[in-house]
Amino acid sequence: MSMICVALTFLMFVSVLYQIVGRYIAHTSIAWTEESARYCMIWLAFLGGGSLVRSGENSSVTFIKDRFPPRIKKIVDIVILCIMLMLIVVIFGLSVTQVPKYSLNEVSPALRISMLIPKSSVLFGTLILGIQLLLKLIDAILAAKEKIGDG
């Protein structure tokens, strides 16, 4: 996953660099570079989100949760993971029905590719996020059961 994110970042960089060179040196605007950079960034956001959830580096606000004792904190973590997973499942379900419906006959203006490619980032991104959240939830539940069994 991280190699795909690195490749997308590189493609986005090259696309933007090409746009800058074209605009300021060749004095011409190259339309497809902006669109390709945008689609790379969209895919990068969804795929990178899955990597961040897996490593536990996703952003979160914890100032309320940090005030709880450790035992309650574990329960709150499980509840938060359940809520996140439910939201991702809803978004995935909607994307399964909506992405093909509105993307199959649509073509991007500059790149002339099917809009199914950029719009399917929601589908694949939420699938990966859902899998990562499910694995994290299982780990949290097993860790909580171990702690209860030990304590």
C-alpha positions in Angstrom: 0.0 0.0 0.0 2.7 2.4 0.9 4.5 1.8 -2.4 1.3 2.8 -4.3 1.1 5.9 -2.2 4.7 6.8 -3.0 4.0 6.2 -6.7 0.9 8.4 -6.6 2.8 11.1 -4.8 5.6 11.0 -7.4 3.1 11.1 -10.3 1.4 14.1 -8.7 4.7 15.8 -8.2 5.7 15.2 -11.8 2.4 16.4 -13.1 2.5 19.6 -11.1 6.1 20.2 -12.1 5.2 19.7 -15.8 2.4 22.2 -15.4 4.7 24.8 -13.8 7.3 24.3 -16.5 4.7 24.5 -19.2 3.1 27.7 -17.8 6.2 29.7 -16.9 8.8 28.5 -19.5 6.7 27.4 -22.5 4.0 30.0 -21.7 1.2 27.5 -22.3 -1.3 25.9 -20.0 -1.4 22.1 -20.1 -4.9 21.0 -19.1 -4.4 17.4 -18.3 -1.7 18.0 -15.7 -4.1 19.7 -13.3 -6.6 16.9 -13.7 -4.1 14.1 -13.3 -2.7 15.7 -10.1 -6.2 16.1 -8.7 -7.0 12.4 -9.4 -3.7 11.3 -7.9 -4.4 13.3 -4.8 -7.9 11.9 -4.4 -6.6 8.3 -4.7 -3.7 9.2 -2.3 -6.1 10.5 0.3 -8.3 7.3 0.3 -5.4 4.8 0.2 -3.3 6.8 2.6 -6.2 6.9 5.0 -6.2 3.1 5.2 -2.4 3.1 5.8 -2.8 5.6 8.6 -5.6 3.7 10.3 -3.5 0.5 10.2 -0.5 2.2 11.8 -2.6 4.2 14.3 -1.4 7.5 13.0 -4.8 8.8 11.9 -5.7 12.1 13.5 -8.1 12.0 16.5 -9.3 14.3 19.2 -8.6 12.6 22.5 -8.8 15.3 25.2 -12.1 13.9 26.6 -11.1 10.2 26.2 -7.8 10.9 28.0 -9.6 11.9 31.2 -11.1 8.4 31.6 -9.4 5.5 33.5 -7.6 3.0 31.4 -10.4 0.4 31.5 -13.1 2.8 30.4 -10.6 4.2 27.7 -10.4 0.8 26.1 -14.2 0.6 26.0 -14.4 4.1 24.5 -11.8 3.1 21.9 -13.9 0.0 20.9 -17.1 2.2 20.6 -15.2 4.7 18.5 -13.9 2.0 16.2 -17.4 0.6 15.9 -18.8 4.0 14.9 -16.1 4.6 12.4 -16.6 1.1 10.9 -20.3 1.7 10.6 -19.8 5.0 8.8 -17.3 3.4 6.4 -19.7 0.5 5.7 -22.5 3.0 4.9 -20.1 5.0 2.6 -18.9 1.8 0.9 -22.5 0.6 0.4 -23.5 3.9 -1.2 -20.4 4.0 -3.4 -21.1 0.4 -4.7 -24.4 1.6 -6.0 -23.6 5.2 -7.0 -20.1 5.0 -8.5 -21.0 2.7 -11.4 -24.4 4.3 -11.9 -22.9 7.8 -12.4 -19.5 7.1 -13.8 -19.7 4.5 -16.6 -20.8 6.8 -19.3 -18.8 9.9 -18.1 -15.4 10.9 -19.5 -13.0 13.3 -17.8 -12.6 16.5 -19.7 -8.8 16.7 -20.1 -7.5 13.2 -19.7 -10.4 11.6 -21.7 -10.5 8.6 -19.3 -13.6 7.0 -17.8 -14.7 8.8 -14.6 -15.0 5.3 -13.1 -11.2 5.4 -12.5 -11.1 8.5 -10.2 -14.5 8.0 -8.7 -13.8 4.3 -7.8 -11.2 5.7 -5.3 -14.1 6.1 -2.9 -15.1 2.4 -3.4 -11.5 1.0 -3.0 -10.6 3.5 -0.3 -13.6 2.7 1.9 -13.0 -1.0 1.3 -9.4 -0.8 2.5 -10.4 1.5 5.4 -13.2 -0.9 6.4 -10.8 -3.9 6.4 -8.2 -1.9 8.5 -10.9 -0.8 11.0 -12.3 -4.3 11.3 -8.8 -5.7 12.0 -8.2 -2.9 14.5 -11.5 -3.5 16.2 -10.8 -7.3 16.5 -7.4 -6.4 18.0 -9.0 -4.0 20.5 -11.6 -6.5 21.5 -9.1 -9.3 22.0 -6.8 -7.0 24.0 -9.7 -5.9 26.2 -10.7 -9.6 26.8 -7.1 -10.5 27.7 -7.0 -7.6 30.2 -10.3 -8.6 31.7 -9.1 -12.2 31.9 -5.8 -11.1 33.6 -7.4 -8.6 35.9 
